[in-house]
Amino acid sequence: MAQFHYQAATGDNEIKHLSQILSQCFIGSPSESLDYINQIGASNFRTIGINKQLVGGLALIPMGQWWGGQRVTMTGIAAVGIAPEYRGGGAAITLLQQMLRELHDTGVPISVLYPATQRLYRKAGYEQGGSRVSWSMPTSAIQLRDRLLPIQSVESIEINRFVELQQAFAQRQNGHLDRHVAIWQERLKTDDKTPLYAYLIGEPPQGYVIFTQRRSVEQSTLQVRDWAVTSAEAGRSLLTFWSDHRSQIDKIGWTGAAIDPLLLLLPEQSAKQVSSMSWMLRIVNARSALEKRGYPVELETELHVELQDDWLTENNGKFVLSVSEGKGDVSPGGRGDLKLTIRGLAPLYSGWLTPLQLKWTGLLDASDSVLTIATQLFTGSCPWLPDFF
């Protein structure tokens, strides 16, 4: 067996070598990979090597994620790459094992990633937790004239103009991020060839939209980079604002939920999904994850769980989740009425699938009465992310 070593990326030479590996893995240039490493922060990268040979690495992006109205500390995993000549030899599995051990030992409750392949990450205990959906709609089909709130152009497009509104919106959406600064920078990146436009909705602001415009031979498109609304009036005003571009813009493109409440405001079912992808969630510390998320305030109940985690054995065993006044408390013991693996806990925790659906897939087992309790605890808004990392 190969003897791998896992460590934080150190030194200019190692960072340069890692950028070369990642550029080949993700079909880019070394300079682009180096820019990405610097944007995320070199201290947030981990490497895997054999003897003194670096063979791959990944990025740890420290963030938060909103669940049940509460912020849960989360580490996003990105840029997982192994040099092609070392693939199939256990480097990727070892990299993930060591990474999860580090996250657990440092108290991180959950982790999220976008998979290039689900098989690898399922071995590590990740499972589908939510969606990221690209939508498209003809401007002529919006047909709203609800100018309920004023729309104000933002001349100086800076992060601090939008953070508070984004957080107010994110707190109401299961799965949304408390973003790392690098994600904000990507949202606001622009150049002379692609002007960036931003508008606040309402006074005081109840939402915002940030977008670019492009024209091709076939059509012109308003592509939304980021948006947030915190009231029904802001949602209708946003759609009306998009509609007001119909004389020059043929199509609106944006990222939303698989089941998007914004679409309910439209007169007809005119929006179409362009693409959809599922991101994956890993419960790193089961007790902390369950205690940090929010629950229905009016619910007082107990869920007796038996959990199996082959990689982080601290999560193994029986425990009782007690919920009161919207908060959870985990104590060891109990009857183990709901039996599941760490993979099954991810879509249960996020509400991506109902407990009954998870039972159908074989990811958990429980009686009908226990399934009812679990459904009351974890069913919420459709978990989704506008961000890719």
Secondary structure, 3 states (H helix, E strand, C coil): CCCEEEEECCCHHHHHHHHHHHHHHCCCCHHHHHHHHHHHCHHHEEEEEECCEEEEEEEEEEEEEEECCEEEEEEEEEEEEECHHHCCCCHHHHHHHHHHHHHHHCCCCEEEECCCCHHHHHHCCCEEEEEEEEEEEEHHHCCCCCCCCCEEECCCCCHHHCHHHHHHHHCCCCCCEECCHHHHHHHCCCECCECCEEEEECCCCCEEEEEEEEECCCCEEEEEEEEEECCHHHHHHHHHHHHCCCCCCCEEEEEECCCCHHHHHCCCCCCEEEEEEEEEEEECCHHHHHHHCCCCCCCCEEEEEEEECCCCHHHCEEEEEEEECCEEEEEECCCCCEEEEHHHHHHHHHCCCCHHHHHHHCCEECCHHHHHHHHHHHCCCCCECCCCC
